[in-house]
Amino acid sequence: MTSPKPPTDNGSKIWIVAIVVVLVAGVVAVVLARGGSGDEEVSGQTGTVQVGDGSSTTGDGETDTTAGDTGSAAALPEYDATLEEDPAVGATIPTVTGTTFDGDELTIAPDGTAKIILFVAHWCPHCQREVPMLKAHLDDVPMPDDVQLLTVSTSVEPSADNYPPQEWLDRVGWEAPTLADDEAGTIAKAFGLSAFPYFVAVDADGKVVARASGELTAEQFDAVVAQAQG
């Protein structure tokens, strides 16, 4: 599994100074040839999120609390895989509303339909393996009609691998509706994300029946789906 923040280089910097000096001219040439740094942000990859209490957050995480209380459930506790019993099991999921990469509104809520919610980060190597595996598996064994598969793209970093996430998911043929989290990771926090990839299984009553993080096998994924079905 991968932690919620993009990896950074924390190694010793002393020995690489000479290499940097030698390579800098070549790097400049590559950047000029490409016409830019490659880190330019693409619109729609993060969005505005409305949480269950009626407040909303913009892409930079600032909160607008002018809306009224909708009576939504509280945020789930952060997932801890070392615990024998997950305290979130039996809790009602919070209601969150945002947009897809294309700007269409999408809500995740206790709405009478069982669901699997998959949280991914475009730069996460485990997600980069898990999503194509699940795509291939679902081509052979589709989701049951009574369980909905939803995706949340979060922890977006323009300078990291596979940016923008929309292009990455399109490239692997991922078809599940995908909600774009805001820059503050509001949806991820509301559902207790602690590592990637992250799965939340919800029954038809809107209650958590299982959570998992890290790469699941096809058989493990099917077992989580069965738990959501009840």
C-alpha positions as MATLAB code, in Angstrom:
seq = 'MTSPKPPTDNGSKIWIVAIVVVLVAGVVAVVLARGGSGDEEVSGQTGTVQVGDGSSTTGDGETDTTAGDTGSAAALPEYDATLEEDPAVGATIPTVTGTTFDGDELTIAPDGTAKIILFVAHWCPHCQREVPMLKAHLDDVPMPDDVQLLTVSTSVEPSADNYPPQEWLDRVGWEAPTLADDEAGTIAKAFGLSAFPYFVAVDADGKVVARASGELTAEQFDAVVAQAQG';
ca = [
       0.000    0.000    0.000;
       1.034    3.587   -0.476;
       0.716    6.488    1.974;
      -1.603    9.369    0.980;
       1.229   11.701   -0.023;
       3.251   11.495   -3.260;
       6.767   10.096   -2.760;
       9.656   12.506   -2.373;
      13.413   12.038   -2.631;
      14.777   12.010    0.937;
      18.215   10.582    0.205;
      21.552   12.287    0.696;
      21.986   15.233   -1.638;
      25.742   15.754   -1.257;
      26.903   13.095   -3.687;
      24.515   14.170   -6.451;
      25.642   17.802   -6.647;
      28.276   17.093   -9.277;
      25.831   15.037  -11.339;
      23.275   17.837  -11.204;
      25.851   20.338  -12.449;
      26.772   18.063  -15.344;
      23.182   17.281  -16.310;
      21.544   20.665  -15.866;
      22.340   21.834  -19.389;
      20.826   18.671  -20.827;
      17.721   19.017  -18.668;
      17.238   22.601  -19.827;
      17.504   21.434  -23.415;
      14.881   18.736  -22.852;
      12.489   21.196  -21.205;
      12.913   23.689  -24.015;
      12.358   20.969  -26.596;
       9.125   19.952  -24.850;
       8.005   23.559  -24.652;
       7.389   23.474  -20.885;
       7.998   21.798  -17.545;
       5.285   19.135  -17.949;
       3.783   20.159  -14.590;
       1.007   22.378  -15.940;
      -2.319   21.764  -14.250;
      -5.215   20.357  -16.265;
      -8.693   21.621  -15.413;
     -11.204   19.260  -13.853;
      -8.688   17.007  -12.099;
      -9.729   18.391   -8.707;
     -13.107   19.869   -7.927;
     -15.432   21.536   -5.470;
     -16.782   19.113   -2.887;
     -19.954   19.480   -0.848;
     -19.919   17.507    2.387;
     -22.936   16.227    4.247;
     -23.379   19.178    6.583;
     -24.120   21.359    3.596;
     -20.728   23.068    3.526;
     -18.570   22.988    0.442;
     -14.868   23.124   -0.252;
     -13.179   24.614   -3.275;
     -10.219   23.084   -5.029;
      -7.855   24.761   -2.564;
      -9.664   23.320    0.433;
     -11.329   26.549    1.605;
     -14.740   25.888    3.136;
     -18.056   27.644    2.568;
     -20.361   26.986    5.518;
     -23.350   29.042    4.430;
     -25.499   26.025    3.617;
     -27.610   24.360    6.279;
     -27.237   21.023    8.037;
     -28.452   18.033    6.024;
     -28.147   15.545    8.859;
     -25.421   13.516    7.171;
     -23.386   10.942    9.076;
     -20.061   11.892   10.610;
     -16.731   11.196    8.955;
     -15.428    7.654    9.279;
     -12.409    7.027   11.522;
      -9.081    6.672    9.750;
      -8.590    3.101    8.588;
      -6.068    1.061   10.589;
      -5.324   -2.333    9.055;
      -3.633   -3.532   12.262;
      -6.871   -3.497   14.259;
      -8.743   -6.778   14.649;
     -12.077   -4.968   14.446;
     -12.655   -1.935   12.251;
     -14.579    0.691   14.266;
     -16.146    1.996   11.045;
     -18.043   -1.233   10.377;
     -21.719   -0.567   11.005;
     -21.347    3.193   10.641;
     -23.349    5.082    8.033;
     -21.219    6.662    5.336;
     -21.140   10.444    4.984;
     -22.810   12.090    2.009;
     -20.442   13.832   -0.395;
     -21.215   15.571   -3.670;
     -18.774   16.757   -6.291;
     -18.097   16.414   -9.981;
     -16.566   13.952  -12.372;
     -13.569   14.928  -14.506;
     -16.053   16.060  -17.167;
     -17.925   18.324  -14.761;
     -20.993   16.144  -14.214;
     -22.376   16.137  -10.664;
     -21.861   12.911   -8.719;
     -23.018   12.092   -5.186;
     -21.916    9.285   -2.891;
     -24.545    8.726   -0.216;
     -26.528    6.110    1.716;
     -29.106    5.933   -1.055;
     -30.411    2.372   -0.870;
     -27.805    0.863   -3.208;
     -24.870   -1.226   -2.038;
     -21.558    0.041   -3.312;
     -17.810   -0.401   -3.455;
     -15.917    2.892   -3.265;
     -12.353    2.721   -4.565;
      -9.942    5.550   -3.750;
      -6.930    5.912   -6.038;
      -4.025    8.283   -6.623;
      -2.564    8.595  -10.110;
       1.039    8.506   -8.798;
       0.554    5.421   -6.576;
       2.381    2.356   -8.001;
      -0.047   -0.010   -6.263;
      -2.987    1.786   -7.861;
      -1.228    1.604  -11.218;
      -1.220   -2.193  -10.864;
      -4.579   -2.613   -9.153;
      -6.774   -0.614  -11.530;
      -5.751   -2.482  -14.730;
      -6.079   -5.801  -12.886;
      -9.576   -4.938  -11.713;
     -10.495   -3.704  -15.190;
      -9.495   -7.052  -16.704;
     -11.290   -8.960  -13.941;
     -14.489   -6.941  -14.315;
     -14.467   -7.557  -18.056;
     -14.774  -11.273  -17.206;
     -16.811  -10.985  -14.011;
     -18.938   -7.810  -14.115;
     -20.209   -6.123  -10.974;
     -23.544   -7.568   -9.806;
     -26.586   -5.473  -10.642;
     -27.252   -4.671   -6.985;
     -23.765   -3.306   -6.196;
     -22.405   -0.059   -7.650;
     -18.687    0.523   -8.193;
     -17.546    4.119   -7.672;
     -14.093    5.678   -7.793;
     -12.621    8.694   -6.039;
      -9.500   10.260   -7.534;
      -7.638   12.086   -4.782;
      -4.205   13.363   -3.720;
      -3.636   14.829   -7.185;
      -0.119   16.109   -7.832;
       0.633   17.680  -11.247;
       4.366   16.979  -10.943;
       3.907   13.253  -10.212;
       3.537   10.215  -12.483;
       0.454    9.616  -14.633;
      -0.875   13.152  -14.390;
      -3.570   14.012  -15.238;
      -5.490   11.179  -13.542;
      -8.321   11.396  -16.074;
      -5.956   10.417  -18.883;
      -4.480    7.581  -16.813;
      -7.896    6.076  -16.046;
      -9.032    6.528  -19.650;
      -5.861    4.846  -20.862;
      -6.540    1.685  -18.848;
     -10.206    1.695  -19.874;
     -11.581    2.330  -16.393;
     -15.327    2.889  -16.711;
     -16.578    3.265  -13.132;
     -17.969    6.734  -12.342;
     -15.138    8.770  -10.828;
     -15.490   11.652   -8.398;
     -12.686   14.236   -8.393;
     -11.685   15.088   -4.823;
     -10.563   18.618   -3.937;
      -6.964   19.594   -3.232;
      -7.512   19.212    0.513;
      -8.600   15.575    0.107;
     -11.965   16.255    1.735;
     -13.635   13.070    0.494;
     -10.620   10.928    1.361;
     -10.622   12.312    4.906;
     -14.382   11.858    5.258;
     -14.030    8.163    4.463;
     -10.937    7.597    6.633;
      -8.360    6.966    3.925;
      -4.902    6.093    5.259;
      -3.215    4.433    2.260;
      -3.743    3.592   -1.416;
      -5.520    1.891   -2.994;
      -8.374    2.075   -0.506;
     -11.682    0.203   -0.598;
     -14.888    0.927    1.326;
     -17.700   -1.631    1.025;
     -21.171   -0.318    1.829;
     -24.424   -2.261    2.112;
     -27.824   -1.181    0.803;
     -28.567    0.533    4.122;
     -25.579    2.816    3.618;
     -23.521    1.190    6.365;
     -19.878    0.188    6.123;
     -19.444   -3.589    6.028;
     -15.720   -3.716    5.230;
     -12.681   -1.572    4.472;
      -9.307   -2.531    3.025;
      -6.154   -0.861    1.778;
      -3.410   -2.094   -0.502;
      -3.648   -4.309   -3.559;
      -6.450   -6.884   -3.501;
      -6.496  -10.016   -5.611;
      -9.495  -10.618   -7.851;
     -10.755  -13.177   -5.337;
     -10.387  -10.742   -2.448;
     -12.205   -8.060   -4.411;
     -15.062  -10.471   -5.134;
     -15.261  -11.282   -1.421;
     -15.577   -7.577   -0.579;
     -18.324   -7.222   -3.194;
     -20.145  -10.177   -1.629;
     -19.958   -8.466    1.763;
     -21.593   -5.380    0.290;
     -24.379   -7.540   -1.135;
     -25.044   -8.955    2.331;
];
